[in-house]
Every structure is written in structure tokens, then in C-alpha cells.
Amino acid sequence: MTMDRIFLSPPHMTGNELDYINKAFETNWIAPLGPNVNEFEANIAKYVGVESAAAVSSGTAGLHLALELLEVKQGDIVFCSSLTFAASANPIKYQGATPVFIDSEEETWNMCPVALRRAFDKYEGLGKRPKAVMIVDLYGQSANMDELTEICNHYGVPIIEDSAESLGASYKNRKSGSFGKISVFSFNGNKIITTSGGGMMVSDDPALMEKAKFLATQARDKAVHYEHSHVGYNYRLSNILAGVGIAQLNALDDRVKIRREIFERYVEGFTDIEGIYPMPEPAGYYSTRWLSVFTIDVDQAGKTPHEIISELEGHNIEARPVWKPMHLQPIFKEYDYVTAGDKDVSESLFLKGICLPSGSSMSIEDQEKVIQIIKNFVKS
Ligand SMILES: *Cc1c(COP(=O)(O)O)cnc(C)c1O
């Protein structure tokens, strides 16, 4: 990586990762599975406060297996947050199922309970009920889990919580990822902790996680010869990468603290300019601020998010718009989309939003440079 570029969210190693990697080499435990995998799973389950976990090769693989475990099949419907990264929705297509996208609420930017209720009403009217609801916890912040869970429970539909971006966050003192029937984390290079690539499924149902491990290791039935009664996948996390994860997880609370401090520094830095508003964090929510995200009021700021992003790019600084909602994506545009009312909240967040450099290894000087460039540009 070029040294002088300021990235959005680069990997941040502690140095202790090498101890676990070396141990794997010394014991020749290079294969997938091994002691690091077991320890990493146990540590994540304990951290999140759930019964069991299954380490997988990516968050996407975990979401795919979650749908498979909940028996989502060809022709089934899955309700899914629209404002998210495509990896939440793609696995619905892998299963041959039909996504129905649900709008966000202004308060959390996550799935809107009013829109979810409307979607259930609409589909009940058509005699259809989704097989699962995929709820995303965006940018390090939990969704409104009390209300969303109540609605899903009413219809007896299980929740898959896509917590890929929100490991370390909490909602009413319960950790993100403890609300889904199955929840999934990602350890991709840009996430708050990383194994370079990897993911974790968690659940309070140990039998489900056992089945996840079975499916993730080619679904080999118990027999000396290779016997298969189910289609399998090669989705397990390697023992070496799990070692990286153990060391990274030990640093997680520190990383959350730093990311929140970075966010606060932006908020303070922007106090004397107009038209830049922080992503809200309602009472009862504890966001990791995985990314520091703001919305721009173009009339007040005099600049669009895209103009600010290009200005930063000119200084070799990486910034990004907010995720483009799934219902606006060419691959998903044929699918239904349900909002709470006339407003399209996720689209407006996409049009107004900007994600600023948020890496926990970013220096204060670098952050001050980012703030100064934005201030000068907005005032110019
Ligand atoms: C990163 C991410 C994923 C996918 O995780 P990978 O480990 O990259 O496969 C899924 N959902 C969301 C919301 C993400 O941000």
C-alpha cells in the first residue's frame, strides 16, 4: 500500500497475530480447522454472548449458509434491508430465492419497522410469507431490534442478522449479532477487525452451528468412505487465519474506543461549518462508528458529497458515498421494494451520505488534515 495515502478503513494489526501464526507453523497445523479455529469460535461466542459459533471463509459464505440452514429455497421470499452492501443480498440469489427490499428509518439508517410491517401486510395479502428476514446492522450500528424482532416473531419468521459491519456494537446492552436466529460477522480487510478474509456465524442454537460446520466442510456423512447425503461447501476458515482473528479480537474493544474517538474528532472539527450532519446514534444504541458517516446538506454546505469525495481524492485521501441501496442496483431492480410512506429514506441517505477515513491506525495529524481539507473546501 502507498504510505502517504489515507485509506477509508485499512487493516490494523496488533503484532500478536504472528504468535498464533507461528504456533500453527510449529505444530504444522496449516490445514483448515485446528486449535486456533476452536479458540476463535469460543472467544467470539463469549464476546457476543451467544451459545455457539462457526468460523467460515467469509461473511458472504456465512450468510449463504445461514439461508441454507433456514431452508431458503428456490421460489422462497426473503425480506432484506435495501441500504447495505451487495453481499447481504447476493446469497438470496444463490438460493434461487426472491429478495424483497425494505427501506431504512431515519433514526438508525437500518431497516424501518414501519416498512417491515407494511411488507408483511402486503405479502400476507398475497398469501405469501417470507422464509427469513435479513436485517443489516450498518456502519457499526445495530438495527431497531426490539421492534423488528416483535414483528418477525408475530409471523414466526426467523431473523438473519447481518452484523458484518457491527462486531463490538450493542443495543440496550446486548451485543450486535446476538439477535438473529443466525448472525454473521465479517473479517474482511476493511472491517473493524480482520483476518485478511474470513467470517463467523453465531447462534444460540448449537445444533445449527454444528450443521453449519458440517455443510462448510463438504457435508461429509460419518463414514470411512466419502458418503454424501447433502450438497456441501468448502467454506471453513483456515487455522492460520483464525490465529490472526484471536489476536485481533483481543484488540476489539480498543479499536471500538479509537473509532468512536475518530468520529467525535470529526464532529468537533465540523462545528464551525454548515451543512454536515453526523449519522445519528439514538439512546440505547452503542455504535462502533466502524465508519464515520455524515450527510451533507448541499444547500448549506454549497458542495455535494461527490465534490467533497473528489476534493479528498485530489489529496490522496479515500472517502466514499454511503452504500447504494439494493433496489437501485441493476442486478436487483426488478424486485419489490417497500417503504414506510412516500419517502425513499435509503435513496436519500445514498444521495446525501459520505463515509470519511475511519481506520483505527490513522494518526491524529492525518485526521486533522482530512478535517482541514473539508473545511477549506466547504467554505470556498
Ligand atoms: C463486508 C460485508 C459483508 C460481506 O463480508 P465478506 O467477509 O467480505 O464476505 C456482508 N454484509 C455487509 C453489510 C458487509 O459490510
The ligand as a Gaussian input file, in Angstrom:
#p B3LYP/6-31G(d) Opt

LIG

0 1
 C      -18.439000      -6.842000       4.393000
 C      -19.866000      -7.140000       4.372000
 C      -20.359000      -8.419000       4.043000
 C      -19.513000      -9.497000       3.454000
 O      -18.454000      -9.931000       4.188000
 P      -17.209000     -10.620000       3.430000
 O      -16.423000     -11.178000       4.572000
 O      -16.494000      -9.539000       2.703000
 O      -17.742000     -11.675000       2.538000
 C      -21.718000      -8.662000       4.163000
 N      -22.562000      -7.700000       4.563000
 C      -22.141000      -6.461000       4.860000
 C      -23.148000      -5.459000       5.315000
 C      -20.795000      -6.136000       4.755000
 O      -20.383000      -4.891000       5.007000

